């Protein structure tokens, strides 16, 4: 899966151009990015795609000099399970 990175979004498209994975993390306060949405197409489920998305979002947030919060249920659980990363 080739991830495409934007300032507050990371996503992937399949060969046909269909969106198959996405995570969004808008800046919700100065220096604070909130992961509010994670989507993985059923064709990619069980392959670690959501994990890759969260890790890419965290890298992007770090590059932006921000800190992370989450309202997306998957991201909340992921951050709880990986406190050393966040």
Gaussian input, Z-matrix of N, CA and C with variables (Angstrom, degrees):
# hf/3-21g

backbone

0 1
 N
 C     1     B1
 C     2     B2     1     A1
 N     3     B3     2     A2     1     D1
 C     4     B4     3     A3     2     D2
 C     5     B5     4     A4     3     D3
 N     6     B6     5     A5     4     D4
 C     7     B7     6     A6     5     D5
 C     8     B8     7     A7     6     D6
 N     9     B9     8     A8     7     D7
 C    10    B10     9     A9     8     D8
 C    11    B11    10    A10     9     D9
 N    12    B12    11    A11    10    D10
 C    13    B13    12    A12    11    D11
 C    14    B14    13    A13    12    D12
 N    15    B15    14    A14    13    D13
 C    16    B16    15    A15    14    D14
 C    17    B17    16    A16    15    D15
 N    18    B18    17    A17    16    D16
 C    19    B19    18    A18    17    D17
 C    20    B20    19    A19    18    D18
 N    21    B21    20    A20    19    D19
 C    22    B22    21    A21    20    D20
 C    23    B23    22    A22    21    D21
 N    24    B24    23    A23    22    D22
 C    25    B25    24    A24    23    D23
 C    26    B26    25    A25    24    D24
 N    27    B27    26    A26    25    D25
 C    28    B28    27    A27    26    D26
 C    29    B29    28    A28    27    D27
 N    30    B30    29    A29    28    D28
 C    31    B31    30    A30    29    D29
 C    32    B32    31    A31    30    D30
 N    33    B33    32    A32    31    D31
 C    34    B34    33    A33    32    D32
 C    35    B35    34    A34    33    D33
 N    36    B36    35    A35    34    D34
 C    37    B37    36    A36    35    D35
 C    38    B38    37    A37    36    D36
 N    39    B39    38    A38    37    D37
 C    40    B40    39    A39    38    D38
 C    41    B41    40    A40    39    D39
 N    42    B42    41    A41    40    D40
 C    43    B43    42    A42    41    D41
 C    44    B44    43    A43    42    D42
 N    45    B45    44    A44    43    D43
 C    46    B46    45    A45    44    D44
 C    47    B47    46    A46    45    D45
 N    48    B48    47    A47    46    D46
 C    49    B49    48    A48    47    D47
 C    50    B50    49    A49    48    D48
 N    51    B51    50    A50    49    D49
 C    52    B52    51    A51    50    D50
 C    53    B53    52    A52    51    D51
 N    54    B54    53    A53    52    D52
 C    55    B55    54    A54    53    D53
 C    56    B56    55    A55    54    D54
 N    57    B57    56    A56    55    D55
 C    58    B58    57    A57    56    D56
 C    59    B59    58    A58    57    D57
 N    60    B60    59    A59    58    D58
 C    61    B61    60    A60    59    D59
 C    62    B62    61    A61    60    D60
 N    63    B63    62    A62    61    D61
 C    64    B64    63    A63    62    D62
 C    65    B65    64    A64    63    D63
 N    66    B66    65    A65    64    D64
 C    67    B67    66    A66    65    D65
 C    68    B68    67    A67    66    D66
 N    69    B69    68    A68    67    D67
 C    70    B70    69    A69    68    D68
 C    71    B71    70    A70    69    D69
 N    72    B72    71    A71    70    D70
 C    73    B73    72    A72    71    D71
 C    74    B74    73    A73    72    D72
 N    75    B75    74    A74    73    D73
 C    76    B76    75    A75    74    D74
 C    77    B77    76    A76    75    D75
 N    78    B78    77    A77    76    D76
 C    79    B79    78    A78    77    D77
 C    80    B80    79    A79    78    D78
 N    81    B81    80    A80    79    D79
 C    82    B82    81    A81    80    D80
 C    83    B83    82    A82    81    D81
 N    84    B84    83    A83    82    D82
 C    85    B85    84    A84    83    D83
 C    86    B86    85    A85    84    D84
 N    87    B87    86    A86    85    D85
 C    88    B88    87    A87    86    D86
 C    89    B89    88    A88    87    D87
 N    90    B90    89    A89    88    D88
 C    91    B91    90    A90    89    D89
 C    92    B92    91    A91    90    D90
 N    93    B93    92    A92    91    D91
 C    94    B94    93    A93    92    D92
 C    95    B95    94    A94    93    D93
 N    96    B96    95    A95    94    D94
 C    97    B97    96    A96    95    D95
 C    98    B98    97    A97    96    D96
 N    99    B99    98    A98    97    D97
 C   100   B100    99    A99    98    D98
 C   101   B101   100   A100    99    D99
 N   102   B102   101   A101   100   D100
 C   103   B103   102   A102   101   D101
 C   104   B104   103   A103   102   D102
 N   105   B105   104   A104   103   D103
 C   106   B106   105   A105   104   D104
 C   107   B107   106   A106   105   D105
 N   108   B108   107   A107   106   D106
 C   109   B109   108   A108   107   D107
 C   110   B110   109   A109   108   D108
 N   111   B111   110   A110   109   D109
 C   112   B112   111   A111   110   D110
 C   113   B113   112   A112   111   D111
 N   114   B114   113   A113   112   D112
 C   115   B115   114   A114   113   D113
 C   116   B116   115   A115   114   D114
 N   117   B117   116   A116   115   D115
 C   118   B118   117   A117   116   D116
 C   119   B119   118   A118   117   D117
 N   120   B120   119   A119   118   D118
 C   121   B121   120   A120   119   D119
 C   122   B122   121   A121   120   D120
 N   123   B123   122   A122   121   D121
 C   124   B124   123   A123   122   D122
 C   125   B125   124   A124   123   D123
 N   126   B126   125   A125   124   D124
 C   127   B127   126   A126   125   D125
 C   128   B128   127   A127   126   D126
 N   129   B129   128   A128   127   D127
 C   130   B130   129   A129   128   D128
 C   131   B131   130   A130   129   D129
 N   132   B132   131   A131   130   D130
 C   133   B133   132   A132   131   D131
 C   134   B134   133   A133   132   D132
 N   135   B135   134   A134   133   D133
 C   136   B136   135   A135   134   D134
 C   137   B137   136   A136   135   D135
 N   138   B138   137   A137   136   D136
 C   139   B139   138   A138   137   D137
 C   140   B140   139   A139   138   D138
 N   141   B141   140   A140   139   D139
 C   142   B142   141   A141   140   D140
 C   143   B143   142   A142   141   D141
 N   144   B144   143   A143   142   D142
 C   145   B145   144   A144   143   D143
 C   146   B146   145   A145   144   D144
 N   147   B147   146   A146   145   D145
 C   148   B148   147   A147   146   D146
 C   149   B149   148   A148   147   D147
 N   150   B150   149   A149   148   D148
 C   151   B151   150   A150   149   D149
 C   152   B152   151   A151   150   D150
 N   153   B153   152   A152   151   D151
 C   154   B154   153   A153   152   D152
 C   155   B155   154   A154   153   D153
 N   156   B156   155   A155   154   D154
 C   157   B157   156   A156   155   D155
 C   158   B158   157   A157   156   D156
 N   159   B159   158   A158   157   D157
 C   160   B160   159   A159   158   D158
 C   161   B161   160   A160   159   D159
 N   162   B162   161   A161   160   D160
 C   163   B163   162   A162   161   D161
 C   164   B164   163   A163   162   D162
 N   165   B165   164   A164   163   D163
 C   166   B166   165   A165   164   D164
 C   167   B167   166   A166   165   D165
 N   168   B168   167   A167   166   D166
 C   169   B169   168   A168   167   D167
 C   170   B170   169   A169   168   D168
 N   171   B171   170   A170   169   D169
 C   172   B172   171   A171   170   D170
 C   173   B173   172   A172   171   D171
 N   174   B174   173   A173   172   D172
 C   175   B175   174   A174   173   D173
 C   176   B176   175   A175   174   D174
 N   177   B177   176   A176   175   D175
 C   178   B178   177   A177   176   D176
 C   179   B179   178   A178   177   D177
 N   180   B180   179   A179   178   D178
 C   181   B181   180   A180   179   D179
 C   182   B182   181   A181   180   D180
 N   183   B183   182   A182   181   D181
 C   184   B184   183   A183   182   D182
 C   185   B185   184   A184   183   D183
 N   186   B186   185   A185   184   D184
 C   187   B187   186   A186   185   D185
 C   188   B188   187   A187   186   D186
 N   189   B189   188   A188   187   D187
 C   190   B190   189   A189   188   D188
 C   191   B191   190   A190   189   D189
 N   192   B192   191   A191   190   D190
 C   193   B193   192   A192   191   D191
 C   194   B194   193   A193   192   D192
 N   195   B195   194   A194   193   D193
 C   196   B196   195   A195   194   D194
 C   197   B197   196   A196   195   D195
 N   198   B198   197   A197   196   D196
 C   199   B199   198   A198   197   D197
 C   200   B200   199   A199   198   D198
 N   201   B201   200   A200   199   D199
 C   202   B202   201   A201   200   D200
 C   203   B203   202   A202   201   D201
 N   204   B204   203   A203   202   D202
 C   205   B205   204   A204   203   D203
 C   206   B206   205   A205   204   D204
 N   207   B207   206   A206   205   D205
 C   208   B208   207   A207   206   D206
 C   209   B209   208   A208   207   D207
 N   210   B210   209   A209   208   D208
 C   211   B211   210   A210   209   D209
 C   212   B212   211   A211   210   D210
 N   213   B213   212   A212   211   D211
 C   214   B214   213   A213   212   D212
 C   215   B215   214   A214   213   D213
 N   216   B216   215   A215   214   D214
 C   217   B217   216   A216   215   D215
 C   218   B218   217   A217   216   D216
 N   219   B219   218   A218   217   D217
 C   220   B220   219   A219   218   D218
 C   221   B221   220   A220   219   D219
 N   222   B222   221   A221   220   D220
 C   223   B223   222   A222   221   D221
 C   224   B224   223   A223   222   D222
 N   225   B225   224   A224   223   D223
 C   226   B226   225   A225   224   D224
 C   227   B227   226   A226   225   D225
 N   228   B228   227   A227   226   D226
 C   229   B229   228   A228   227   D227
 C   230   B230   229   A229   228   D228
 N   231   B231   230   A230   229   D229
 C   232   B232   231   A231   230   D230
 C   233   B233   232   A232   231   D231
 N   234   B234   233   A233   232   D232
 C   235   B235   234   A234   233   D233
 C   236   B236   235   A235   234   D234
 N   237   B237   236   A236   235   D235
 C   238   B238   237   A237   236   D236
 C   239   B239   238   A238   237   D237
 N   240   B240   239   A239   238   D238
 C   241   B241   240   A240   239   D239
 C   242   B242   241   A241   240   D240
 N   243   B243   242   A242   241   D241
 C   244   B244   243   A243   242   D242
 C   245   B245   244   A244   243   D243
 N   246   B246   245   A245   244   D244
 C   247   B247   246   A246   245   D245
 C   248   B248   247   A247   246   D246
 N   249   B249   248   A248   247   D247
 C   250   B250   249   A249   248   D248
 C   251   B251   250   A250   249   D249
 N   252   B252   251   A251   250   D250
 C   253   B253   252   A252   251   D251
 C   254   B254   253   A253   252   D252
 N   255   B255   254   A254   253   D253
 C   256   B256   255   A255   254   D254
 C   257   B257   256   A256   255   D255

   B1=1.4572
   B2=1.5263
   B3=1.3148
   B4=1.4529
   B5=1.5298
   B6=1.3251
   B7=1.4564
   B8=1.5231
   B9=1.3113
   B10=1.4558
   B11=1.5180
   B12=1.3373
   B13=1.4612
   B14=1.5238
   B15=1.3187
   B16=1.4584
   B17=1.5248
   B18=1.3063
   B19=1.4531
   B20=1.5219
   B21=1.3336
   B22=1.4642
   B23=1.5310
   B24=1.3295
   B25=1.4679
   B26=1.5238
   B27=1.3329
   B28=1.4599
   B29=1.5190
   B30=1.3352
   B31=1.4547
   B32=1.5237
   B33=1.3288
   B34=1.4593
   B35=1.5191
   B36=1.3131
   B37=1.4645
   B38=1.5207
   B39=1.3175
   B40=1.4582
   B41=1.5272
   B42=1.3153
   B43=1.4670
   B44=1.5202
   B45=1.3190
   B46=1.4678
   B47=1.5264
   B48=1.3151
   B49=1.4572
   B50=1.5134
   B51=1.3268
   B52=1.4734
   B53=1.5272
   B54=1.3373
   B55=1.4571
   B56=1.5225
   B57=1.3389
   B58=1.4625
   B59=1.5251
   B60=1.3170
   B61=1.4641
   B62=1.5195
   B63=1.3528
   B64=1.4631
   B65=1.5197
   B66=1.3171
   B67=1.4566
   B68=1.5268
   B69=1.3291
   B70=1.4596
   B71=1.5197
   B72=1.3307
   B73=1.4643
   B74=1.5292
   B75=1.3374
   B76=1.4615
   B77=1.5293
   B78=1.3309
   B79=1.4583
   B80=1.5260
   B81=1.3151
   B82=1.4538
   B83=1.5253
   B84=1.2985
   B85=1.4640
   B86=1.5274
   B87=1.3223
   B88=1.4571
   B89=1.5341
   B90=1.3269
   B91=1.4576
   B92=1.5176
   B93=1.3384
   B94=1.4641
   B95=1.5301
   B96=1.3236
   B97=1.4596
   B98=1.5203
   B99=1.3304
   B100=1.4498
   B101=1.5254
   B102=1.3344
   B103=1.4550
   B104=1.5285
   B105=1.3392
   B106=1.4566
   B107=1.5285
   B108=1.3345
   B109=1.4654
   B110=1.5222
   B111=1.3177
   B112=1.4601
   B113=1.5178
   B114=1.3238
   B115=1.4560
   B116=1.5225
   B117=1.3217
   B118=1.4584
   B119=1.5244
   B120=1.3207
   B121=1.4526
   B122=1.5308
   B123=1.3216
   B124=1.4708
   B125=1.5340
   B126=1.3190
   B127=1.4659
   B128=1.5247
   B129=1.3386
   B130=1.4649
   B131=1.5225
   B132=1.3005
   B133=1.4648
   B134=1.5221
   B135=1.3191
   B136=1.4589
   B137=1.5119
   B138=1.3348
   B139=1.4582
   B140=1.5316
   B141=1.3283
   B142=1.4576
   B143=1.5169
   B144=1.3258
   B145=1.4632
   B146=1.5267
   B147=1.3271
   B148=1.4683
   B149=1.5261
   B150=1.3191
   B151=1.4633
   B152=1.5236
   B153=1.3200
   B154=1.4656
   B155=1.5231
   B156=1.3227
   B157=1.4588
   B158=1.5252
   B159=1.3272
   B160=1.4687
   B161=1.5229
   B162=1.3161
   B163=1.4687
   B164=1.5283
   B165=1.3248
   B166=1.4679
   B167=1.5234
   B168=1.3350
   B169=1.4652
   B170=1.5237
   B171=1.3309
   B172=1.4599
   B173=1.5235
   B174=1.3191
   B175=1.4701
   B176=1.5231
   B177=1.3313
   B178=1.4638
   B179=1.5344
   B180=1.3279
   B181=1.4667
   B182=1.5257
   B183=1.3207
   B184=1.4647
   B185=1.5247
   B186=1.3334
   B187=1.4701
   B188=1.5184
   B189=1.3454
   B190=1.4584
   B191=1.5333
   B192=1.3478
   B193=1.4585
   B194=1.5165
   B195=1.3192
   B196=1.4563
   B197=1.5144
   B198=1.3185
   B199=1.4603
   B200=1.5230
   B201=1.3301
   B202=1.4564
   B203=1.5245
   B204=1.3223
   B205=1.4551
   B206=1.5166
   B207=1.3144
   B208=1.4621
   B209=1.5170
   B210=1.3233
   B211=1.4569
   B212=1.5234
   B213=1.3165
   B214=1.4622
   B215=1.5256
   B216=1.3236
   B217=1.4673
   B218=1.5273
   B219=1.3201
   B220=1.4701
   B221=1.5273
   B222=1.3257
   B223=1.4656
   B224=1.5241
   B225=1.3283
   B226=1.4684
   B227=1.5210
   B228=1.3393
   B229=1.4735
   B230=1.5251
   B231=1.3230
   B232=1.4628
   B233=1.5301
   B234=1.3196
   B235=1.4638
   B236=1.5236
   B237=1.3126
   B238=1.4770
   B239=1.5252
   B240=1.3246
   B241=1.4552
   B242=1.5309
   B243=1.3325
   B244=1.4624
   B245=1.5352
   B246=1.3313
   B247=1.4727
   B248=1.5280
   B249=1.3050
   B250=1.4636
   B251=1.5213
   B252=1.3360
   B253=1.4618
   B254=1.5156
   B255=1.3004
   B256=1.4734
   B257=1.4517
   A1=107.91
   A2=116.23
   A3=121.93
   A4=108.71
   A5=115.57
   A6=120.64
   A7=110.63
   A8=115.50
   A9=123.27
   A10=106.44
   A11=116.30
   A12=120.41
   A13=111.20
   A14=114.24
   A15=122.60
   A16=106.73
   A17=117.92
   A18=121.36
   A19=112.51
   A20=117.35
   A21=120.50
   A22=112.10
   A23=115.45
   A24=120.16
   A25=109.42
   A26=115.47
   A27=121.90
   A28=105.74
   A29=117.11
   A30=119.45
   A31=111.35
   A32=115.12
   A33=121.64
   A34=108.81
   A35=114.63
   A36=121.75
   A37=108.61
   A38=116.65
   A39=119.18
   A40=109.75
   A41=116.83
   A42=121.43
   A43=112.97
   A44=116.65
   A45=121.09
   A46=112.53
   A47=117.41
   A48=121.43
   A49=114.34
   A50=117.36
   A51=120.92
   A52=109.77
   A53=116.28
   A54=121.76
   A55=108.65
   A56=116.81
   A57=120.44
   A58=112.76
   A59=117.37
   A60=120.69
   A61=108.85
   A62=115.65
   A63=118.85
   A64=110.07
   A65=114.70
   A66=121.85
   A67=106.71
   A68=116.36
   A69=120.37
   A70=109.30
   A71=114.67
   A72=120.35
   A73=109.63
   A74=116.71
   A75=119.98
   A76=111.85
   A77=115.26
   A78=120.37
   A79=106.50
   A80=116.73
   A81=121.39
   A82=113.28
   A83=116.63
   A84=124.49
   A85=104.95
   A86=118.20
   A87=118.33
   A88=111.88
   A89=115.73
   A90=121.45
   A91=115.56
   A92=117.57
   A93=121.43
   A94=109.22
   A95=115.34
   A96=122.08
   A97=107.94
   A98=116.23
   A99=121.11
   A100=110.02
   A101=116.14
   A102=120.04
   A103=106.24
   A104=115.77
   A105=119.90
   A106=114.06
   A107=116.56
   A108=118.48
   A109=109.63
   A110=116.02
   A111=122.21
   A112=107.37
   A113=115.77
   A114=121.31
   A115=109.23
   A116=116.39
   A117=122.17
   A118=107.45
   A119=116.17
   A120=122.18
   A121=109.88
   A122=117.91
   A123=119.99
   A124=114.04
   A125=117.68
   A126=120.49
   A127=112.53
   A128=117.81
   A129=121.79
   A130=113.11
   A131=117.93
   A132=120.07
   A133=111.08
   A134=115.14
   A135=121.35
   A136=114.15
   A137=117.50
   A138=121.98
   A139=112.72
   A140=116.97
   A141=120.60
   A142=114.59
   A143=117.48
   A144=120.69
   A145=112.03
   A146=117.86
   A147=120.32
   A148=110.54
   A149=116.85
   A150=120.99
   A151=110.32
   A152=116.78
   A153=120.68
   A154=111.13
   A155=116.57
   A156=120.48
   A157=111.45
   A158=116.89
   A159=119.73
   A160=110.09
   A161=117.27
   A162=120.21
   A163=111.41
   A164=117.09
   A165=120.59
   A166=110.92
   A167=116.88
   A168=120.30
   A169=110.66
   A170=116.52
   A171=120.12
   A172=111.12
   A173=117.60
   A174=121.05
   A175=110.22
   A176=116.13
   A177=120.84
   A178=110.43
   A179=117.02
   A180=121.11
   A181=109.84
   A182=116.82
   A183=120.63
   A184=110.80
   A185=116.69
   A186=120.26
   A187=111.26
   A188=117.24
   A189=121.85
   A190=111.57
   A191=116.44
   A192=120.52
   A193=113.73
   A194=116.50
   A195=119.66
   A196=113.54
   A197=113.22
   A198=119.91
   A199=107.08
   A200=115.00
   A201=120.19
   A202=112.57
   A203=114.31
   A204=124.02
   A205=105.31
   A206=117.29
   A207=119.43
   A208=111.50
   A209=115.03
   A210=122.17
   A211=110.47
   A212=117.46
   A213=122.82
   A214=108.31
   A215=117.09
   A216=120.26
   A217=112.23
   A218=118.33
   A219=119.82
   A220=110.08
   A221=116.87
   A222=120.65
   A223=111.62
   A224=117.38
   A225=120.48
   A226=109.61
   A227=117.20
   A228=121.16
   A229=111.05
   A230=116.93
   A231=121.06
   A232=110.21
   A233=116.87
   A234=120.78
   A235=111.37
   A236=117.29
   A237=120.31
   A238=110.99
   A239=117.31
   A240=122.58
   A241=112.75
   A242=117.40
   A243=122.48
   A244=111.03
   A245=117.71
   A246=119.48
   A247=113.09
   A248=118.21
   A249=121.77
   A250=111.99
   A251=117.62
   A252=121.15
   A253=111.08
   A254=117.44
   A255=120.87
   A256=110.27
   D1=121.33
   D2=178.44
   D3=-93.38
   D4=117.05
   D5=-178.37
   D6=-86.92
   D7=138.65
   D8=175.58
   D9=-107.81
   D10=125.20
   D11=-174.11
   D12=-107.59
   D13=134.53
   D14=172.08
   D15=-124.07
   D16=176.29
   D17=-176.28
   D18=-57.91
   D19=-43.03
   D20=-177.17
   D21=-129.84
   D22=28.16
   D23=-178.72
   D24=-157.59
   D25=141.33
   D26=172.11
   D27=-130.65
   D28=134.59
   D29=-177.32
   D30=-152.02
   D31=171.50
   D32=177.36
   D33=-142.15
   D34=147.52
   D35=175.39
   D36=-121.71
   D37=150.96
   D38=176.40
   D39=-83.15
   D40=-175.68
   D41=-176.92
   D42=-61.18
   D43=-26.90
   D44=179.20
   D45=-86.49
   D46=-2.64
   D47=179.70
   D48=91.51
   D49=2.90
   D50=-179.96
   D51=-75.80
   D52=136.62
   D53=175.30
   D54=-65.34
   D55=123.17
   D56=-178.16
   D57=-119.91
   D58=-11.62
   D59=178.34
   D60=-159.30
   D61=142.15
   D62=-178.85
   D63=-160.68
   D64=143.59
   D65=170.82
   D66=-138.18
   D67=136.35
   D68=178.94
   D69=-122.46
   D70=146.13
   D71=-176.44
   D72=-150.19
   D73=75.13
   D74=179.97
   D75=-65.46
   D76=155.10
   D77=173.48
   D78=-76.57
   D79=119.25
   D80=-175.99
   D81=-105.35
   D82=-11.44
   D83=175.15
   D84=-158.35
   D85=163.52
   D86=179.59
   D87=-54.64
   D88=118.16
   D89=178.15
   D90=77.44
   D91=5.26
   D92=-178.67
   D93=-116.41
   D94=123.66
   D95=177.68
   D96=-112.16
   D97=129.22
   D98=-177.53
   D99=-109.78
   D100=117.26
   D101=174.91
   D102=-72.21
   D103=113.12
   D104=-173.50
   D105=-117.26
   D106=-3.65
   D107=-175.76
   D108=-159.91
   D109=130.24
   D110=172.49
   D111=-133.74
   D112=129.78
   D113=179.92
   D114=-131.66
   D115=133.02
   D116=173.05
   D117=-133.50
   D118=124.58
   D119=177.99
   D120=-61.14
   D121=144.45
   D122=179.02
   D123=-52.67
   D124=-28.91
   D125=-179.82
   D126=-65.79
   D127=-18.32
   D128=-178.77
   D129=-108.97
   D130=-4.37
   D131=-176.02
   D132=-62.72
   D133=144.40
   D134=179.54
   D135=80.80
   D136=7.46
   D137=-177.71
   D138=-113.08
   D139=9.08
   D140=178.72
   D141=82.30
   D142=14.47
   D143=-177.52
   D144=-64.43
   D145=-42.80
   D146=-179.25
   D147=-64.52
   D148=-39.35
   D149=175.95
   D150=-59.59
   D151=-45.32
   D152=178.47
   D153=-60.64
   D154=-39.75
   D155=179.57
   D156=-63.41
   D157=-46.67
   D158=-179.22
   D159=-63.00
   D160=-44.92
   D161=179.06
   D162=-60.76
   D163=-41.16
   D164=178.21
   D165=-65.91
   D166=-39.81
   D167=177.77
   D168=-62.69
   D169=-43.88
   D170=179.12
   D171=-61.83
   D172=-39.94
   D173=176.58
   D174=-62.36
   D175=-44.80
   D176=-179.28
   D177=-63.66
   D178=-43.14
   D179=179.49
   D180=-63.05
   D181=-42.43
   D182=178.05
   D183=-62.41
   D184=-43.55
   D185=177.56
   D186=-61.65
   D187=-31.97
   D188=178.72
   D189=-79.45
   D190=-4.18
   D191=179.61
   D192=77.02
   D193=21.73
   D194=-175.82
   D195=-106.70
   D196=179.25
   D197=173.77
   D198=-119.69
   D199=158.99
   D200=-171.23
   D201=-106.78
   D202=143.57
   D203=167.53
   D204=-132.64
   D205=169.19
   D206=179.71
   D207=-147.25
   D208=139.72
   D209=170.36
   D210=-116.93
   D211=-17.74
   D212=176.24
   D213=-69.01
   D214=128.99
   D215=-174.68
   D216=-60.37
   D217=-38.64
   D218=179.07
   D219=-64.14
   D220=-46.62
   D221=-178.60
   D222=-64.95
   D223=-38.05
   D224=177.23
   D225=-58.78
   D226=-50.01
   D227=179.04
   D228=-62.02
   D229=-42.84
   D230=-178.63
   D231=-60.40
   D232=-46.27
   D233=-179.43
   D234=-65.21
   D235=-36.40
   D236=176.56
   D237=-64.58
   D238=-35.87
   D239=-177.62
   D240=-81.99
   D241=-15.60
   D242=-178.06
   D243=-130.24
   D244=58.18
   D245=-175.74
   D246=-62.18
   D247=-26.24
   D248=-179.75
   D249=-71.00
   D250=-21.39
   D251=-177.13
   D252=-88.19
   D253=-38.31
   D254=-175.67
   D255=-83.70

